Every structure is written in C-alpha cells, then in structure tokens.
C-alpha cells in the first residue's frame, strides 16, 4: 500500500472526517522522483471542536505515528471543525521548498 493511501486510511479511521485531503508534496522538494516524504493533510472533523491547534496537531500526529515511522519527513497539518471549514472553504497553499539544493548560495 502506498504511504499516501495509508495516511488517508488512518485519518479516516481515526477522525471520521467530513472532509479529508492528503496531498503528496514530495515532488516540490529535493527528493527522488516518486518519493513519499512530504505531505499536506487537511482534516475537517467535529472531534476538533473545543481543541486548540496544538491539541489538534497532537491528535493528527498520534493517528499518523506509524506513517511517520515509515519515512514521512515533513507534514503540513491543517485541521478544522465543520463550522470553521464552512467559513474558510479551503486550506492555505504550501510555500515552495527552499531546502537542500534550492537554497541561494552565498
């Protein structure tokens, strides 16, 4: 099973989300083609109500502990309640990678 699919499965099983996006952003980083190392997750679930961002992120990291151990290097987490999502209607765009060989040299 692809790591991306495993992440989707874990998020859906844990949160029963109203909305869930898992985006492999590895292609925008200094990794080999086809890598599964950098992900963005957007999870909309009622279970996030009355929880701050740190608590929400800890919940997501808990759900994805095995995925992290399988080689996830970076994880952008965006969590919303259904009411927050209705107002926001989208997650922010990830910034471009400036790591590795993409950094300006002095």
C-alpha positions as CSV (number, residue, x, y, z in Angstrom):
1,X,0.0,0.0,0.0
2,X,1.3,3.5,-0.9
3,X,2.1,5.6,2.1
4,X,-0.3,8.3,0.9
5,X,-3.2,5.7,0.9
6,X,-2.1,4.5,4.4
7,X,-2.3,8.1,5.7
8,X,-5.8,8.6,4.2
9,X,-6.9,5.3,5.8
10,X,-5.5,6.3,9.2
11,X,-7.1,9.7,9.2
12,X,-10.5,8.4,8.1
13,X,-10.5,5.6,10.6
14,X,-9.4,7.9,13.5
15,X,-11.5,11.0,12.8
16,X,-14.4,10.0,10.5
17,X,-13.9,13.4,8.9
18,X,-16.5,15.4,6.9
19,X,-13.6,16.3,4.6
20,X,-10.1,14.8,4.2
21,X,-7.3,15.7,1.8
22,X,-3.9,14.1,1.7
23,X,-1.6,15.7,-0.8
24,X,1.9,14.3,-1.5
25,X,4.0,17.4,-1.9
26,X,7.3,15.5,-2.2
27,X,7.7,16.5,-5.9
28,X,8.4,20.1,-4.8
29,X,11.3,19.1,-2.6
30,X,14.9,17.8,-3.1
31,X,13.9,14.1,-3.1
32,X,13.9,11.3,-5.7
33,X,11.0,11.1,-8.1
34,X,8.1,9.1,-6.8
35,X,9.1,9.8,-3.1
36,X,6.5,9.9,-0.4
37,X,8.2,12.0,2.2
38,X,6.4,15.4,2.3
39,X,2.7,15.6,2.8
40,X,0.0,18.1,3.5
41,X,-3.2,16.9,5.3
42,X,-6.5,18.8,5.6
43,X,-8.9,17.2,8.1
44,X,-12.3,18.5,8.9
45,X,-13.9,16.8,11.8
46,X,-16.2,17.6,14.7
47,X,-13.8,16.0,17.1
48,X,-11.6,19.1,16.8
49,X,-14.3,21.3,18.5
50,X,-13.1,22.9,21.7
51,X,-9.4,22.0,21.0
52,X,-6.7,24.4,20.1
53,X,-4.3,24.0,17.2
54,X,-1.6,22.3,19.3
55,X,-4.1,19.7,20.6
56,X,-5.4,19.1,17.1
57,X,-1.9,18.6,15.7
58,X,-1.0,16.2,18.5
59,X,-4.2,14.2,17.7
60,X,-3.1,14.0,14.0
61,X,0.4,13.0,14.9
62,X,-1.0,10.3,17.2
63,X,-3.1,9.0,14.4
64,X,-0.1,9.0,12.0
65,X,2.6,7.7,14.3
66,X,3.1,4.6,12.1
67,X,3.2,6.7,8.9
68,X,5.8,9.0,10.4
69,X,7.9,6.0,11.3
70,X,7.6,4.8,7.6
71,X,9.6,7.8,6.4
72,X,7.4,10.9,6.4
73,X,9.9,13.7,6.6
74,X,7.5,16.7,6.7
75,X,3.8,17.0,7.5
76,X,1.8,20.2,7.0
77,X,-1.3,19.8,9.1
78,X,-4.5,21.9,8.6
79,X,-7.4,21.0,11.0
80,X,-10.9,22.5,11.1
81,X,-14.2,21.8,12.6
82,X,-17.1,21.7,10.0
83,X,-18.2,25.2,11.0
84,X,-14.7,26.6,10.6
85,X,-14.4,24.8,7.2
86,X,-17.7,26.3,6.0
87,X,-16.4,29.8,6.6
88,X,-12.8,29.1,5.4
89,X,-13.6,26.8,2.5
90,X,-10.0,25.8,1.8
91,X,-6.6,25.3,3.3
92,X,-3.6,27.6,2.7
93,X,-1.2,26.8,-0.2
94,X,2.1,25.4,0.9
95,X,5.1,27.6,0.4
96,X,7.8,26.5,-2.1
97,X,10.7,24.4,-0.7
98,X,13.9,26.3,-0.2
99,X,15.8,23.5,1.4
100,X,18.7,21.4,0.1
101,X,20.0,22.4,-3.4
102,X,17.2,25.0,-3.8
103,X,18.8,27.5,-1.3
104,X,20.6,30.5,-2.5
105,X,24.3,30.2,-2.2
106,X,26.4,33.0,-0.7
